[in-house]
Amino acid sequence: MNKKRIVILHQEVHEDGPPDEVDVLNAAESIRQVLETEEFEPVTLAADPGFRFIPVLKAMNPFLAFNLVETFGGSADAAAMIPTILKFLKIPFTGSSHRTLFLTTDKILTKNILSEAGLPTPSLFKRQDSDHFIPGWYIFKPVREDASIGISDDSVRDVRSYSQAQQILESFEKAESIPFFGEHFVPGREFNVSVIEHGGTAQILFPAEMIFTGDVNPFKIVDYESKWVESSFRYRQSNRTFTYSESDQVLLNRLRELTEQCWHLTGLQGYARVDFRVDEDNQPWILEVNANPCISPDGGLAAAALYEGLSYQELILRIIQEAIHDDQKRDPSL
């Protein structure tokens, strides 16, 4: 029997790179191991910015591409072109479309769309709009970076004036050489809700809460250290839970409702995650909409799927099945 070839496509990553980049290699290897146990022939391939991967991909003539590309030539924006390339080559692919990746990569654009639709998201610090500045606590984040890149305790500031906010933004942008934005910081609890497509519809998984113990993370945020630096106290004292009190049930239902609205509003496909803060009045606020989030076995999506009774192997196969059910469908037998 001929096996169906699946190319696991990821960005170029150095094995000695930072942990957020190396994670994509871990995900690619985990997916490869899953597919080797099935009726597939998995092959990993790096999408290089010189586009040398395109003729290689065409020669492989894969049944499907598992798209893990998060950046392209160092740009998160440019990664959105990968679905367009795959569609042009008539290769079905996992995850969201070019349009959705482009939209959700830009956090300011996403927040504006959420606001226009009446969904709760913390308000932005708006440049060139000094007349409407509101003093208070702000968090300053990169516009187009995921994986908590550029986030630390220093990101959260008590800002008293428009000029101070402008200076802070400029200092972050000068230090990191990437665009930043500021949004009102929401003290309180941190949640994320994962979604996987099932039969063409969104299956909203049970919400996860991040619990921050000890006193090393005063703002209780998922910053870079608490997410990636396994040797740190912040990492060890940041843990995921799916256990709640009865009084949380209304909130959990609301989080799932908002997640489903985000799915439809931004045109998500395949799998996704929505991040929230919940304030002291139990009001949820949408922070980010993540298309094609981390899919490593120890990541949040896999943990939420497992809580719902879906093993990592079943999760990967579900994502592949949903990709084939898209309009790009080549072989209806899967």
N, C-alpha and C positions, 0 to 999 in steps of 0.2 A: 504494500500500500504506500502510495506517495504521501509524504508528510506535507502539511501546509506550512510554508515558510513565513515566519513573522520576524520582521526587523524591529529590534528594540533601539529606537533612535534617541540619542541624547546629545547634549552639547559637548564640546571638547573640554575635558577636565584633567588637570594634573593630579596624579595620585597623592602628591604631597601638598595639595591645595587646602584651603580652609574647609572646615567640616561641613558647612552648608553646601559647598560645591561637590565634595566627595560623596555626599549623601546620594546624589543622582547615580553614581556608579554602584552604590550598594543596592539601590532600587532596581537598576538594570540587571544586576546579577541575580537578585531575588526573583525577578520576573522570569529570567532565563531558566532558573532552576524549576520554577513552576511549570513552564511550558515544555521542558524536557520530559516531564512525566506524562504528557498528553500526546495527542496525535499531531504535534507541531514540530517544526524545525526552527528553533530560535537563533537569531544572529544579532549581535550587538553592532552598532555603527554610530560613529561620532559625526555630527553635522558640523563641518568646518566652515568658517566664514569665507573660504575661498571657493566654496560650492563644489569641491572635488567629490563630495559624497553623492551628488546627484547621478552621475553616470554609474557609480557603483550600485546605487539603489535601483536604477533602471535595469542593470544587468542581473540583479538578484531576482527581479520580478516577484516581489513578495505578495503573499495573500493579504497581508495587513501590516501597517506600521504602528507600533506602540510608541506614541509620541511623548517622550520625557524631556524634550528640549525646553529649558527654562530661560536660557539666555542664548544669544547668537552673536558671536563676535564681541562678547562682553556686554551686549545690550539686551535688556529684558524686553524692550519695545520690539526689537527686530525678531525676537523669537516667534512673534505672531505671524511671520511670513511662512513658517514651516507648514501649517495646514494648507496654505495656498499652493505651495510647491507640491505637496502630496496630492492635493486635489487635481492639479494640472497633470500630474503623472498617473492619475486615475488609480491611486493606491488608497484604499480605505484606511482610516486612522482613528485612534482612540482620542477621547477627550473633546474639547470644545473647538469651535471654528476660529478662523482668523479674526472675524469681527468681534467675537466675545473675548478672545485673548487680548486683543488690542484695547478693548474697552476696560476690562477689569485690571489690566496691568497699570493703567493710569488711575491712581487712587482719587485724584481730584475729579476727573471725569466721572468715575463711578459714583462718588459722593453726590455730585450734582444731579445725576440721573435718579439716584435714590431720593434725594430731596424733592425733585420735581414730581416724583410719584407719590409723595406724602409719606415715605418711609422714614423712620427715625434714624438719623445719623448725626454725630456731633458736628457742630457748625465749624466752618473754616475760618482761619485768619486770612483775610482777603487783602492782597497787595493792592496798592493804588486806591484804597478805600478807607482812608484814615477817619472819615466822619462816622463810620459805623463800627469802630473798634470797641470791643467789650473787654475790660480788664478781667483777669482771672488766670487759672491754671491752664496751660497749654502743653501738648506733647508735639514735638517736632520730629517728622519722619520723612524718609525719602519718598518721592512721588511714585517711583516705578520699581522699587526693590521689594522683594518678598523675603521670607526666611528671617525676619526680624533684623535684617542688615541695617546697621546704623542706629539701632535702638539701645539705649542704656539709661541709667538713672539721670544722666545729664540731659536726656531728651525732654524731661518733664520740668517745666519752669513756671514760676509765678510771674506773670507778665503784667506790668502796671501801665504800659503806654504803647501806642502804635509804633513809635520810633524804637522802643526796646525790642518789640517783636520783630521788626524789620532787621535790626542789628543781629539778633539771634539767628534768624534765617540765613542771613548773609554769612555769618561765621560758620554755620554748618556746611553751607554750600562751598565755601572756600576750602574748608578742611577736607571734605569728601569728594569734591569735584563732580557732584551730581545735584539735581534739583531737589529741594526739600519743600515741605509745606507744614503749616501748623494747624492743629484742630484743638477744640476745647477738650481738656482731659476729663475723663469720667472716673471719679473715684468709685471703687466698688468691686464687683466680682467680674471674672473673665470667663467667657464661655465660647465654645465653637460647636457648630452643627455641621456634620458631614452629610453628603447626598450622593447616592449612586442611582444611575438610571436603571429602570427595570421595565421591560416591555414598552419602552418609549416614554415612560412617565417617571417623575422624580420620586424616589423612595427616600424620605427624610429620616435619617437615622437618629437614634436617641442622643440628646445633647450631652456634651462633655463639659465639665467645669475644671479649670485649672486652680489648684489649691496651692497657695504659697505659705509655707510654714517658716518659723523663725523670723529674724529681723534683718536678713541680708537683702531683702527686696522690698524696700519701704513703700514703693508705689504699686506693688503687686501687679507687675506687667510681665508679659512674655517678651523679654529682651533677648539680645543675641546670646549672652552668657547663659541665661537660664534655659535656652533652647538647644544650645550646641556644645557648650564647654562641659563635658561630662565629669571632669575632675573638680569642678567648682561647687561650692556650697549652694549657690543659686540654682544650679542644675538639679542637685540632689533634693533641694527643698521646693521644687516645682513639680507637682504631680497631678496627673489626670484622674478624675473620678467620675463615675456614673451613678453614684449613690446620693440620694436626695431625701429631704424630709417631705412629709405630706403637704406642707405649706408651699412647697416649690412647684406643685403640679400646674397651677395656672401659668406661672412664668415659663415652665418648660413647654407647654402647649403654644404659648405666644412665640417663643423662640423658633419653634418648628414652623409656625405659620409664616413668620417673617422670612425664614430661610426659603420656603417654597415660593414666596413672592419674588425674592431675589433671583431664584432659579429662572423663573419665567421672564422677569423684567430684563435680565441681562443675556438671555438666550443660552444659558449653560447647557452642556451636553456631557454625557459619560459619567463624570464624577466631579465633585466640587466640595468646597468648605466655606462657611460663612462665620466670621469672627464677631463677637459681641462683647460689650461691657454692659453691666447692669448696675444702675445707680442705687443709692440708698432708698429710693422710693419704689424699687423693684421695676423700674422702667428700663427696658433693653434698648441699647443703641448699637446700630450696625457700624462696625469699624471697617471691615474689608470683605470683599467677595473674591474668593480664590478659585479660579478655573484651573484644572489640572494640578491640584495641590500635591504635596509630598505623598508618595505611595509606597514608601519603605515599610517593611513589616512592623517596625516599631513606631510608625507615625500615627497621627491622630485618626486618619481615615481608616486605616487597618484596624485600629483599636475599636472604633465605633462599629465597624462591620462585624468584628468578632463578638462584641457585646450583643449584637442582634442575631448571633448564631451563624455568621458567615465567615468561614475560614479564609486565610489569605489566598489560598489556591482558588477557592470559589469566587472571591472578590475579583481576582485577575481575570478569570474566565468570564465572569459576568460583564466586566468592562469590554472585553473583546467581543462578546456576543452583541452587546448594544451598539458597538461600532459598526458591526456588519449589518445591523438593522437600519442604519442610516441610509440616506439617498445614494451614498456612494457604493451601496451593496454590490458585491461581485459574485458571491456564492451564497445563495439562500439556504444551503444545506446546514450551515452552522447555526 
